[in-house]
Amino acid sequence: MTGGSEFETLIYATDGAVATVTLNRPERLNTIVPPMPDELEAAVHRAVADESVKVIVLRGAGRAFCAGFDFGGGFHHWDDALTTEGEWDPGKDFVMATAPSVGPVPKFMSMWRSPKPVIAQVHGWCVGGGSDMALCADLVVASEDARIGTPYSRMWGAYLSGMWLYRLGLTRAKEYALTGKPLSGREAADIGLINEAVPFASLEETVRALAERLASIPLSQLSAMKLVVNQAYENMGLASTQTLGPILDGLMRNTPDAKRFIELAEREGARVRAMHRPVRGTDDRGRAYSADDLYVREVAVCRRIRRARFRSGRQS
C-alpha cells in the first residue's frame, strides 16, 4: 500500500485499484475539526484524478469512525467562520454552512459527486456530523456493534446532509428525526439506513472484498450507474434540503435551550464524556456502561435544563 503523510487529519493510501481515506484523529474519536472537511474533499479529488483507482474506501482510525463535530470548548474550532467579535454571526454561519468552497456538507458531498464509488467502513461511534459524512458515501458497511445516530435531533442541531431522510423514507425518517434514538450497526442495516452489518472481526475483510468486486467492473459502467441514481435523488430536491438543513442547524445551535445545554455540558461534561467513551466498557469506578449512555445522559442534561427553567420562572 502506498500513501502520503501531507494531511493533518487523515491518511490517504492506495492499494491496487482501491484508495483508502482514513480519518486520523483517534485520540478524539476522529471528531471533525478544520481542516478535515477540506482534506476529505482533497483526498477524494486525488482518488478521482488517479487513473489507477476505481473505488474509494472511507474509514476511521482507532475505536471509532467519527463521533461528529468536535465542540470541545463550545465549538471554538469554528469561531473564525461563525462569529464576529466573539458573538455568533448568523450571516457568517449560513455562508459557512452552505457555500461549496467552505461548507462542511459540500465537502462531504465530494464523495457523492465522485464518479468513482465510495464505501464507508463504519465501526464504533458514527454520530452527528460523522453519520452525515458516512451517509454521503455510496455504500455503507458497519460493524454490528457500531453506534449510529444523530444526538443533535434532541438538542443543538438539525439534519445536515439530508441523507438520513433519503435513505430511510418518510415513516422511519420522522421517527428518528423526532426521537434521535441511536441505532446499532445491525439495526441500521435492518431498517435500510446502511447496506450491511457484519461482526467487527470481519469488517475490513468484507469491505475489501466489496471494493475488489466493484473494481472488477469497468469504471465507466460504475460511473454511469452511480450518476443515474444520484440524479434521481437530486431531482427530489436534495440540494435544497442540504441548503435548509445547515441553516436550521445554525439556528438550533443558538437557541436559549441550546446555549444552556452547552453550558451545562461544558461544566459537567455529560455529553462530551458520553460521546468520547468506547462502545462498551467500565468507568473509573468499575461500573459497566454501553453506547446507550449517550442517549441517557443527553436526556438527563435536557431534564436538568427544564428544571432550571422551571425554577427560574417560579423565582421571577
C-alpha positions in Angstrom: 0.0 0.0 0.0 1.3 3.4 -0.9 0.3 6.8 0.5 1.3 10.2 1.7 1.5 12.0 5.1 0.8 15.6 4.0 -2.6 15.7 5.5 -3.2 16.8 9.2 -6.4 14.9 9.9 -6.4 11.9 7.6 -4.2 9.4 5.8 -4.5 8.7 2.1 -3.2 5.5 0.7 -3.7 3.3 -2.4 -3.5 -0.5 -2.9 -4.2 -1.6 -6.4 -7.5 -0.1 -7.7 -8.6 0.9 -4.1 -7.9 4.2 -2.5 -8.3 4.3 1.3 -9.0 7.5 3.2 -8.6 7.1 7.0 -9.8 9.8 9.3 -6.9 10.1 11.7 -7.7 11.8 15.0 -8.1 8.6 17.1 -7.5 10.4 20.4 -10.6 12.4 19.8 -12.6 9.7 18.1 -12.0 11.3 14.7 -14.2 14.2 15.5 -14.4 16.9 12.8 -12.3 20.0 13.1 -10.8 22.2 10.4 -9.2 21.2 8.1 -10.8 17.7 8.0 -13.6 18.6 5.5 -11.2 20.3 3.2 -8.8 17.4 3.4 -11.5 14.8 2.8 -12.5 16.7 -0.4 -8.9 16.9 -1.5 -8.3 13.2 -0.9 -11.4 12.3 -2.9 -10.3 14.6 -5.7 -6.9 12.9 -5.7 -8.5 9.5 -6.0 -10.7 10.7 -8.8 -7.7 12.0 -10.7 -5.7 8.8 -10.2 -6.4 6.6 -13.3 -5.4 3.5 -11.4 -8.1 4.0 -8.7 -11.6 2.7 -9.3 -13.0 2.5 -5.7 -12.6 4.7 -2.6 -12.9 3.5 1.0 -13.5 5.9 3.9 -12.8 4.6 7.4 -11.7 5.9 10.8 -8.5 5.1 12.8 -8.8 3.9 16.4 -12.0 2.9 18.1 -14.5 5.0 16.1 -15.4 6.0 12.6 -16.3 9.6 13.5 -18.0 11.0 16.6 -19.3 14.1 14.9 -18.1 17.7 15.0 -15.7 18.5 17.8 -17.4 21.0 20.0 -14.9 20.9 22.8 -14.8 24.3 24.5 -18.1 25.3 22.8 -17.3 24.8 19.1 -14.5 27.3 19.1 -12.6 25.4 16.4 -15.0 27.1 14.1 -15.0 30.6 15.6 -13.4 32.4 12.6 -16.2 31.1 10.3 -19.1 31.5 12.7 -18.6 34.5 15.0 -17.9 38.2 14.9 -16.2 39.9 17.9 -16.9 36.9 20.0 -20.6 36.6 19.2 -22.5 34.2 16.9 -22.9 35.8 13.5 -25.9 34.2 11.7 -24.8 35.7 8.4 -21.4 34.1 8.6 -23.0 30.9 9.8 -25.2 30.3 6.8 -22.5 31.3 4.4 -20.0 28.9 6.0 -22.6 26.1 6.2 -23.8 26.3 2.6 -21.0 27.7 0.4 -19.4 24.9 -1.7 -15.9 26.4 -1.1 -16.1 26.4 2.7 -19.1 24.4 4.0 -18.5 21.0 5.6 -21.5 19.4 3.9 -20.5 20.4 0.4 -17.1 18.9 1.2 -18.7 15.7 2.4 -20.6 15.6 -0.8 -17.4 15.3 -2.8 -18.0 11.6 -2.2 -21.4 11.8 -3.8 -20.1 13.8 -6.7 -17.1 11.5 -7.3 -17.7 9.3 -10.4 -16.0 6.5 -8.5 -17.9 4.6 -5.9 -17.2 5.3 -2.3 -17.6 2.8 0.5 -17.9 3.9 4.2 -16.4 1.4 6.6 -18.0 2.2 9.9 -17.1 1.0 13.4 -17.6 2.4 16.9 -19.1 5.8 17.1 -20.7 7.2 13.9 -22.8 10.0 15.3 -23.9 13.6 14.5 -21.9 15.0 11.6 -20.0 11.7 11.4 -23.2 10.0 10.4 -23.9 12.7 7.8 -20.4 12.2 6.4 -20.7 8.4 6.2 -24.1 8.5 4.6 -22.7 10.7 1.8 -20.8 7.6 0.6 -22.5 5.3 -1.9 -22.4 2.2 0.2 -22.1 1.9 4.0 -20.9 -1.3 5.7 -20.7 -1.3 9.5 -19.7 -3.5 12.4 -22.8 -4.9 14.1 -21.9 -3.1 17.3 -21.3 0.3 15.7 -23.3 3.1 17.2 -25.0 5.3 14.6 -27.2 8.3 15.5 -27.9 12.0 15.5 -27.8 13.3 19.1 -28.5 16.8 17.6 -32.0 15.6 16.8 -32.8 16.2 20.5 -30.7 19.3 21.1 -28.3 21.6 19.3 -28.6 20.9 15.6 -30.6 19.6 12.6 -30.0 17.2 9.8 -27.1 18.5 7.7 -26.7 16.3 4.5 -30.3 15.1 4.4 -29.1 11.6 3.8 -30.9 10.2 6.8 -34.2 11.3 5.1 -33.5 10.0 1.7 -32.1 6.7 2.8 -34.9 5.9 5.3 -38.1 7.1 3.7 -40.8 9.2 5.4 -42.0 6.8 8.1 -38.6 5.9 9.5 -37.2 9.4 8.8 -39.8 11.0 11.0 -39.3 8.5 13.8 -35.5 9.1 14.0 -35.7 12.8 13.3 -38.1 13.3 16.2 -36.6 10.9 18.7 -32.9 10.9 17.9 -32.6 7.4 19.3 -29.4 5.7 18.4 -29.0 2.5 16.3 -26.5 -0.3 16.4 -24.9 -1.2 13.1 -27.1 -4.3 13.0 -30.3 -2.2 13.5 -29.2 0.3 10.9 -28.8 -2.4 8.3 -32.1 -4.0 9.2 -34.1 -0.8 8.6 -32.2 0.1 5.4 -30.2 3.1 6.6 -26.9 1.3 5.6 -26.2 -1.6 3.3 -24.7 -4.3 5.6 -23.6 -5.0 9.1 -21.0 -7.7 10.0 -19.1 -8.7 13.0 -16.3 -6.3 13.8 -13.7 -9.0 13.2 -14.7 -9.4 9.6 -15.5 -5.7 8.8 -12.2 -4.9 7.0 -12.2 -8.1 5.0 -15.9 -7.6 4.0 -15.2 -4.1 2.8 -12.1 -5.1 0.9 -14.0 -7.9 -0.9 -16.8 -5.5 -1.8 -14.2 -2.9 -3.1 -12.5 -5.5 -5.2 -15.8 -6.7 -6.6 -16.7 -3.2 -7.7 -13.2 -2.7 -9.1 -13.7 -5.7 -11.4 -16.5 -3.7 -13.2 -15.5 -1.2 -15.9 -15.2 2.3 -14.3 -17.4 3.9 -17.0 -20.2 1.4 -16.1 -19.8 2.2 -12.3 -19.9 5.9 -13.0 -23.0 5.7 -15.3 -25.0 3.7 -12.7 -23.9 6.0 -9.9 -24.8 9.1 -11.9 -28.3 7.9 -12.8 -29.2 7.0 -9.2 -27.7 10.3 -7.9 -29.7 12.3 -10.5 -33.0 10.6 -9.4 -32.4 11.8 -5.8 -31.2 15.2 -6.8 -34.5 15.6 -8.7 -36.2 15.0 -5.4 -34.7 18.2 -4.0 -31.5 17.0 -2.4 -29.7 20.3 -3.0 -32.5 22.4 -1.4 -32.6 20.1 1.6 -28.8 20.5 2.1 -29.3 24.3 2.0 -32.0 24.3 4.6 -30.6 21.7 6.9 -27.3 23.5 7.8 -29.1 26.9 8.1 -31.5 25.3 10.6 -28.6 23.7 12.3 -27.0 27.1 12.9 -30.2 28.4 14.4 -30.7 25.4 16.6 -27.2 25.7 18.0 -28.0 29.2 19.2 -31.5 29.0 20.8 -31.7 29.7 24.6 -32.1 26.0 25.3 -29.1 25.1 23.2 -26.9 27.6 24.9 -28.0 26.3 28.3 -27.3 22.7 27.1 -23.7 23.5 26.0 -23.0 25.5 29.2 -24.1 22.5 31.3 -22.3 20.0 29.1 -19.1 22.1 29.4 -19.5 22.4 33.1 -20.4 18.8 33.9 -19.0 17.1 30.8 -22.1 14.9 30.4 -22.5 14.8 26.7 -18.8 15.2 26.0 -17.8 12.3 28.2 -20.6 10.1 26.7 -19.5 10.8 23.1 -15.9 10.1 23.9 -16.3 6.7 25.5 -15.9 3.4 23.8 -19.0 1.5 22.8 -18.9 -0.6 25.9 -16.6 -1.0 29.0 -16.3 0.1 32.6 -15.8 3.6 34.1 -13.2 4.6 36.7 -15.4 3.2 39.4 -15.7 -0.2 37.7 -19.3 0.4 36.6 -20.4 -1.1 33.3 -21.7 1.2 30.6 -22.7 0.9 26.9 -23.3 3.2 24.0 -26.9 3.8 25.1 -25.3 6.1 27.8 -25.1 8.7 25.0 -28.9 8.8 24.9 -29.5 8.5 28.6 -27.0 11.2 29.6 -28.3 13.7 27.0 -31.9 13.2 28.2 -30.6 13.8 31.8 -29.0 17.1 30.7 -32.2 18.2 28.9 -34.2 17.4 32.0 -31.8 19.5 34.2 -32.3 22.4 31.8 -36.0 22.1 32.0 -35.9 22.0 35.8 -33.6 25.1 35.9 -36.0 27.0 33.6 -39.0 26.0 35.8 -37.2 27.2 39.0 -36.2 30.4 37.2 -39.8 31.0 36.2 -41.0 30.5 39.8 -38.5 32.8 41.2 -39.3 35.6 38.7 
